[in-house]
Amino acid sequence: MGTNQLIHPRFPSFKGIILDMDGLAINSEPGFIVAWKKAAQTFGITLDDEMVRTLLGHRSEQIESALKNAIGTNFDGGQFRLLASQFWQDHVEKHGILPMPGLSNLIELLETKGIPFALATNSNRTNTEVCLVRSGLDKRFPIVVTRDHVKSPKPDPDLFLQAACRMGITAKDCLVLEDSDIGLQAAIRAEATAVLVNTNPTKDSKQLAAFAFHSLHEVADTIKHSFT
């Protein structure tokens, strides 16, 4: 793609911003890691953190297929999902979910400048609502699009096309903030400007992104710079 991280980049002209949820707007991923590892242990398998991290951001079918390969013939998808969901709920109730650093400042900047913004996530509506409530963000996003609202989740572009439509603009006029490869792929397929925000990006992610940042603070600074 394009320029990747610059000291003082300027975004191309845009009319709206779409944010991913897990790993981008909120730090929900530690809960998923704990839940998947604990669920796997009930099948007698110990999953290492690195293997589990490779599953983050993928479709549920892809995650289940990878877990089946790791756990073996003893794997029961329905039981695993039920156990993982309960372990995740327990973790979230105990530890909560933190917004990612810089999110509040970014939202306040967008509100001040009157820039439309939306949340678009591969999570289903129920999990999304739990995440937003537990992170104190349930009233911060005027538009929330989940996998229940579209035919195909990321890496297909449907979520971003739907979010842009609800903002009254086209995806081509949007910056899409993502932390994963499949999210960036979806942004590109939607013809939006793909912006990577990740403290430890993969080589593939950096190649996919038009711009790359380590934090939402940096994104907010760049938006300010783009309007000066």
FINU-118751 format. One record per residue (C-alpha): residue in three letters; x, y, z. Coordinates in Angstrom, 1 decimal, always signed. Each point is the difference from the previous one (the first is absolute). Layout:
# FINU-118751
   rest        x        y        z
    ALA        X        Y        Z
...
# end
This chain:
# FINU-118751
   rest        x        y        z
    MET     +0.0     +0.0     +0.0
    GLY     +1.3     +3.4     +0.9
    THR     +2.1     +2.2     +2.3
    ASN     -0.3     -1.9     +3.3
    GLN     +1.2     +1.9     +3.1
    LEU     +1.3     +3.5     -0.4
    ILE     +1.2     +2.5     +2.6
    HIS     -2.6     +2.6     -1.1
    PRO     -2.3     -1.7     -2.5
    ARG     -3.1     +1.5     -1.5
    PHE     -3.0     -2.1     -0.7
    PRO     -1.6     +0.4     -3.4
    SER     -3.4     +1.8     +0.0
    PHE     -2.6     -1.9     +2.0
    LYS     -3.5     +0.5     +1.3
    GLY     -0.3     -2.7     +2.7
    ILE     +1.8     -2.5     +2.1
    ILE     -0.8     -3.7     +0.6
    LEU     +1.6     -1.7     +3.0
    ASP     +0.4     -3.7     +0.7
    MET     -0.8     -1.2     +3.5
    ASP     +2.1     -2.9     +1.3
    GLY     +3.6     +1.0     +0.4
    LEU     -0.6     +3.5     -1.6
    ALA     -2.6     +1.8     +2.1
    ILE     +0.1     -2.3     +3.0
    ASN     +2.5     -2.4     +1.5
    SER     -2.4     -3.1     +0.0
    GLU     +2.5     -2.4     -1.4
    PRO     +1.6     -1.1     +3.3
    GLY     -3.4     -1.4     +1.0
    PHE     -0.3     -2.0     -3.2
    ILE     +3.5     -1.5     +0.5
    VAL     -0.9     -1.0     +3.6
    ALA     -3.4     -1.5     -1.1
    TRP     +1.4     -2.0     -2.9
    LYS     +2.9     -1.4     +2.0
    LYS     -2.3     -1.0     +2.9
    ALA     -2.5     -1.6     -2.4
    ALA     +2.8     -1.9     -1.7
    GLN     +1.2     -1.3     +3.4
    THR     -3.3     -1.7     +0.5
    PHE     +0.8     -2.1     -3.0
    GLY     +3.4     -0.8     +1.5
    ILE     +2.0     +2.4     -2.3
    THR     +2.2     +2.9     +1.0
    LEU     +0.1     +2.8     -2.6
    ASP     +2.9     +2.5     +0.1
    ASP     -0.7     +3.7     -0.1
    GLU     +1.7     +0.5     -3.3
    MET     -2.2     -2.6     -1.7
    VAL     -3.1     +1.5     +1.4
    ARG     +1.0     +3.5     -1.0
    THR     +0.1     -1.2     -3.7
    LEU     -3.7     -0.6     +0.3
    LEU     -1.0     +3.5     +1.0
    GLY     -1.9     +1.9     -2.5
    HIS     -1.0     -3.0     -2.2
    ARG     -3.4     -1.3     -0.8
    SER     -1.6     -2.4     +2.5
    GLU     +0.1     -2.8     -2.6
    GLN     +3.8     +0.5     -0.5
    ILE     +0.6     +0.1     +3.7
    GLU     -2.0     -3.2     +0.6
    SER     +1.9     -1.7     -2.8
    ALA     +3.4     +0.9     +1.4
    LEU     -1.1     -1.1     +3.5
    LYS     -1.3     -3.3     -1.4
    ASN     +3.5     -0.6     -1.5
    ALA     +1.7     +0.9     +3.3
    ILE     -2.3     -2.1     +2.2
    GLY     -0.6     -2.9     -2.2
    THR     -2.9     -2.5     -0.5
    ASN     -1.2     +0.6     +3.6
    PHE     -1.0     +3.6     -1.0
    ASP     -3.7     +0.9     +0.4
    GLY     -0.7     +3.4     -1.6
    GLY     -3.3     +0.5     +1.8
    GLN     +1.4     -0.9     +3.4
    PHE     +3.2     +2.1     -0.6
    ARG     -2.1     +3.1     -0.9
    LEU     -2.2     -0.4     +3.1
    LEU     +3.0     -0.4     +2.3
    ALA     +2.0     +2.8     -1.6
    SER     -3.0     +2.4     +0.2
    GLN     -0.4     -0.7     +3.7
    PHE     +3.8     +0.3     +0.7
    TRP     +0.0     +3.3     -1.9
    GLN     -3.1     +1.3     +1.9
    ASP     +1.7     -0.9     +3.3
    HIS     +3.2     +1.8     -1.0
    VAL     -1.8     +3.1     -1.1
    GLU     -2.1     +0.2     +3.1
    LYS     +3.0     -0.3     +2.2
    HIS     +2.5     +2.2     -1.9
    GLY     -2.2     +2.2     -2.3
    ILE     +1.2     +1.2     -3.3
    LEU     +2.2     +3.1     -0.5
    PRO     -0.3     +2.4     -2.9
    MET     +3.2     +0.2     -2.1
    PRO     +2.3     +2.9     +0.9
    GLY     -1.0     +3.1     -1.9
    LEU     -3.5     -1.1     -0.9
    SER     -1.7     +2.6     +2.2
    ASN     +2.1     +2.8     -1.4
    LEU     -0.7     -1.1     -3.6
    ILE     -3.7     -0.1     +0.6
    GLU     +0.0     +3.4     +1.6
    LEU     +2.0     +1.4     -3.0
    LEU     -2.5     -1.5     -2.5
    GLU     -2.9     +1.4     +1.9
    THR     +1.6     +3.4     +0.2
    LYS     +0.7     +0.1     -3.7
    GLY     -3.4     -1.4     -0.9
    ILE     +1.6     -3.0     -1.8
    PRO     -2.5     -3.0     -0.2
    PHE     +1.3     -3.3     +1.5
    ALA     -1.2     -3.5     +0.4
    LEU     +1.0     -3.3     +1.5
    ALA     +0.1     -3.1     -2.2
    THR     +0.9     -3.4     +1.5
    ASN     +0.0     -3.7     -0.9
    SER     -1.4     -0.7     +3.4
    ASN     -3.7     -0.8     +0.3
    ARG     -2.5     +2.5     +1.5
    THR     -0.2     -1.7     +3.4
    ASN     +3.8     -0.1     +0.6
    THR     +0.4     +3.5     -1.4
    GLU     -2.6     +1.4     +2.4
    VAL     +1.8     -1.8     +2.9
    CYS     +3.3     +1.4     -1.0
    LEU     -1.2     +3.6     -0.4
    VAL     -1.8     -0.1     +3.3
    ARG     +3.0     -1.5     +1.9
    SER     +2.4     +2.5     -1.5
    GLY     -2.3     +2.9     +0.7
    LEU     -0.5     +0.8     -3.7
    ASP     -3.6     -1.0     -0.5
    LYS     -1.0     +3.6     -0.6
    ARG     +3.1     +1.3     -1.9
    PHE     -0.6     -1.4     -3.5
    PRO     -3.0     +1.4     -1.8
    ILE     +0.1     -2.8     -2.6
    VAL     +0.9     -3.7     +0.8
    VAL     +0.1     -2.6     -2.7
    THR     +0.5     -3.7     +0.9
    ARG     +0.2     -3.2     -1.9
    ASP     -3.7     -0.5     +0.5
    HIS     -0.8     +3.0     -2.1
    VAL     +1.8     -1.2     -3.2
    LYS     +0.1     -3.0     -2.3
    SER     +3.8     -0.6     +0.3
    PRO     +2.4     +1.2     +2.7
    LYS     +3.6     +1.0     -0.5
    PRO     +2.1     -0.5     -2.1
    ASP     -3.0     +0.8     -2.2
    PRO     -0.8     +3.7     -0.2
    ASP     -3.6     -0.2     +1.1
    LEU     +0.4     +1.4     +3.5
    PHE     +1.9     +3.1     -1.2
    LEU     -2.4     +0.6     -2.9
    GLN     -3.0     -0.2     +2.5
    ALA     +1.7     +2.3     +2.5
    ALA     +0.8     +2.6     -2.7
    CYS     -3.6     -0.2     -1.3
    ARG     -1.4     +0.6     +3.5
    MET     +2.3     +3.1     +0.2
    GLY     -1.4     +1.2     -3.3
    ILE     +3.2     -0.2     -1.8
    THR     +1.9     -2.5     -2.2
    ALA     +2.8     -2.3     +1.3
    LYS     +2.3     +1.7     -2.4
    ASP     -0.3     +3.1     +2.1
    CYS     +0.9     -1.8     +3.2
    LEU     +3.1     -0.8     +2.1
    VAL     -0.3     -3.5     +1.4
    LEU     +2.0     -0.6     +3.2
    GLU     +1.1     -3.7     +0.4
    ASP     +2.5     -2.1     +1.9
    SER     -0.2     -3.2     -2.0
    ASP     +0.7     -1.3     -3.5
    ILE     -3.5     -1.1     -0.7
    GLY     -1.4     +3.4     +1.1
    LEU     +2.4     +1.8     -2.3
    GLN     -0.9     -2.4     -2.9
    ALA     -3.7     +0.9     +0.6
    ALA     +0.8     +3.7     +0.0
    ILE     +1.9     -0.3     -3.3
    ARG     -2.9     -2.0     -1.6
    ALA     -2.3     +2.8     +1.1
    GLU     +2.3     +2.5     -1.7
    ALA     +0.5     +1.9     +3.2
    THR     +3.4     +1.3     +1.3
    ALA     +1.4     -2.9     +2.1
    VAL     +1.7     +1.3     +3.2
    LEU     +1.9     -2.5     +2.2
    VAL     +0.1     +0.7     +3.8
    ASN     +2.1     -2.6     +1.7
    THR     +2.9     +0.1     +2.5
    ASN     +1.5     -3.2     -1.5
    PRO     -1.1     -0.2     -3.7
    THR     +0.7     -2.9     -2.3
    LYS     +1.9     +0.5     -3.2
    ASP     -3.1     -0.9     -1.9
    SER     -2.0     +2.6     +1.8
    LYS     +2.5     +2.8     -0.7
    GLN     -0.1     -0.9     -3.6
    LEU     -3.7     +0.1     -0.2
    ALA     -0.5     +3.3     +1.8
    ALA     +0.1     +3.4     -1.7
    PHE     +1.1     +1.4     +3.4
    ALA     +1.3     -1.7     +3.1
    PHE     +0.1     +1.3     +3.6
    HIS     +0.8     -1.4     +3.4
    SER     -2.9     +1.6     +1.9
    LEU     -3.3     +1.9     -0.3
    HIS     +1.8     +3.0     +1.4
    GLU     +2.1     +0.1     -3.1
    VAL     -3.1     -0.3     -2.2
    ALA     -1.6     +2.9     +1.8
    ASP     +3.2     +2.1     -0.5
    THR     -0.1     -0.8     -3.7
    ILE     -3.6     +1.0     -0.3
    LYS     +0.8     +3.3     +1.6
    HIS     +2.9     +0.5     -2.3
    SER     -2.1     -0.9     -3.0
    PHE     -2.3     +2.9     +0.8
    THR     +2.7     +2.7     +0.4
# end
